[in-house]
Amino acid sequence: MVYIKIVMFRREVLSLIRKVLHMILPSILNNTSNMNVIKTAINGVVIIEPHVFEDTRGYFFESFSQREFDEKVAPILGHTVTFVQDNESKSSYGVMRGLHFQRPPFAQSKLVRCVKGAVLDVAVDIRKDSPTYGQHVECLLCAHDEEGARIAQQFGDEVFKSQSSNIKSQIGLQFFIPKGFAHGFAVLSETAVFQYKCDEFYHPEADGGINILDDSLGIDWKIPTGHAILSEKDTEHALLKDFDSPF
């Protein structure tokens, strides 16, 4: 009886080892990175595409690795980034949040992603001496679910345009926004759960923003005006032309 139990235990262990190797071996053999970093039109803003391992059971991926971030993103930025706070929000279709930032000395870099549904995420350059001041980068963030896949198919090629050839999958992307940018997003799915990492703690006294409805920014939020849901605070921020940037 004891012998049978030992044999069964060994079989279970071997089965588990095979499953783990099936997940990680392709990456080891092919020397495949766990993340693909795609530069955008604005210096410092990058799109991150995690390497996803999929099989009949589902999928697995590293959503964040400080080691990989230091190796792949830090050289682009010229400095390291250490995240200290993770946040999560849940919003319904049509909700628009932004365009937010924290003033120095509490400025924040953010690494954002959508884990349910889909959002259009936008970073606006508000660095006074930047050649791209007032310009923006948009990124479609779609979760690994039916709603995310539907939104990616509907808007993906339009949003990514010239970057589409560098992106293997429009599902599960992450978006890095450095300090000196105003950040916002619009919910394109029925519900969206949005997560982001910050390299500075939240300081309400340092809150800042520019008006998310400012037409001069040239942002197409993909939300019909009649369906937009905004906070009163976000509609009261200054327009870019009246804005005195602290960066």
N, C-alpha and C positions, 0 to 999 in steps of 0.2 A: 504493500500500500504506500509506504514511504517512497519507494523507488518510483512508482507511478507519478506521485506528486512532484518529485524532483524533475522527472522528464517533462512533465507538463509545464513546470515553471521555466525550464530551459527553453522550451519551445516558445513560450510567451516572450521571454527576454530576446530571443533571436528575432522574433517577429517585430518587436519594437525597434531593435537595432536596424533591421531592414527598412522600416518605415522612415526612420530618421535619416539613414544614408540616402534613401530615395529622394528626400527633400533637399539635402545639402550637397550631395555628390556632384550634380551637374555644375554647381557654382565653383566647386573646388577644382574639378577637372578642366573646366573652361576658363578658370581664373576670372570669373565674371564678378564685377563689382555689384555690391548690394544697392547701389543707387547711381542713377544717371543724372548729371547736372547739366542743365540747359541754360545758357546765357540768354538774356533778353536784350531789347533795344536800349535799355537804360542800365548804365553801369551799376553793379551791385545787386540788382534784382535778378534772382534766378528761380527757375522752375526745377523741382526735384522729382525725379521719377524712380520710386523704389523698385527694386527687382522682385517680382512676385513669383513664388513657386506654387504651381497649381497641379492638382491631379484630381482623380475621381472623388476624393474626400472633401475637397475644397481648396483653400489657398493658405499660404503663409508668407509673410514678409516682415522685415525689420522696419518698423515705422520711424525709428530714429536710432542713430548710432553716433555718439559724440566723436568716436575715432574716425568714422567715414566722413563726418561733417568737417572735421579738422583737416583731413587729407584732401577733400574735394572742393569744399566751399571756401574755407579760410584763405587759401592762396588767391582766389578771385577777389576777395574782399581786402586782402592785405593785413588781416588781423583775425584773431580767434573770437569766437562767440560762445559764451557760457549761458545757457538758459537756466532761469531760476524759478519760473512760475508757469504753470499750465492752466489754461482756461477753457471752458466749454459753454456754448450757448445753443439753445434750441429755438428755431423760428419757423413760421409758416410762410407759405407762398406770398410773394409780394413785399415781404419785410426787407427794408433797406437800412443798413447800419453804417454810419460813417459820416464824413471822412475824418477819422480820429488820429491823434498822435499825443505823445506826452512831451512837454517842453523840457529842455535841458535844465538841470543836470540829470533828469530822470527819463531821458529819451529811451525808447524801446526799439529793438529789432524784434521781428516776429517770424515764426515759422508756422504757417497755417495749413489746415487741411479740412476736408469735409468727410465725416464718417457715416453720414446718412443723408441721402438725397443729393442735391447739387446746388452750388452757388456760383455766381460770377464775382470773382474777387479782383479788387483794383488797388494799385499802389500809385499815388501821385507824388512826383518829385517836388519837394518844397525847400530844397537846398538853394539858398540865394545865389551862390556862385556857380551853380551847376549849369552846364550848357543845355540840359534838358529840363530846366525849371518849368513847372506847370504842365509838363507832359506826363503821361501815365502808361502803365503796363497793366493789361488785364489777363487773368488766368481763370479758366473754367475748372472748378474743383468738384469732381464727381466721385461719390462713394461707390464701393463695390456692392451695389444693389440694383434692382430693376429701375428705380427712378434715376439713379446716377447714370446708368447705361443709356436710358432714353434721352436724357438731357445732353449727354456727350454726343450721341448720334445727331441730335437736333441742332446743336450750336457749336460743336467741337471744331469743325473745319473753319467756320466763320471767325471764331475767337482766336485760334492759334495761327492761322494764315501761314506766314513764312516759317514758323517754328514747327509746323506739323511734321515735316520730314525728319526732325530730330527726336520726335516723341513716338515711342513704340505703342503706347496705350494711353488714351485720354482718361482712363479710369484710375483713380487713386493717386493723382498728382498732388504735390505739395508746393507751396509758394513761399519763398523767403523774401521778406521786406526789411531792408536795413533802416537804421536811424536816419531821420531826415526826410521821411515820407509820410504822407497822410494815407490812411488805410480804410477801406470800406468794402462791403459786399452786399449783393442782392440775392434773395432766395428764389431759385427758379423751379424748385420741386414743391410738392405738397407740404413737406416738412423737411427741414435740414438741421442736422446736428453738426456744429462747427467747432473745431478744436484749434487752439493755437498756443505755442510756446513763446515766452517772452524772456529777454535777457535783463530785464529790470522789473522790480516789483511795481504793482499798481500804486500810483500816487494821485488821488483825486484832485489835489491842489494844482497839479501840473497838466490837467486835462486841456486839450486844445483841439481845434477842428476847422475845416473849411466846408462850405456848404455842399452837400451831396447833390443838390439840384442845380448846381452852377453849370449852365449850358456852355460856358466858355471852355470848360474842361474837355468837352467833346466825347463824353462817355455815354455809350449806349448800354444801359443797364438791362436791356431785354425784358423790362417790365412795363406794360402799358400804364400810363399815368393814372388811370382810374383804379388800378389794382395796387398801387404803391402804398405801403404802410410804413410811416416814418414817425419818429419821436419828435415832439415839438422842439427839443433841444437841438437836434440835428438840422432842422430847417432854419435855425436862428444863427448858425455859424456864418461868418463873413464870406463873401464871394472872393475869389482869388484876386481880383483887381483891387480889393480893399484890404487885403490880408497882409499883415506884416509878419513874415516868417521869423521864428526864433532860431532857425538853423543857418 
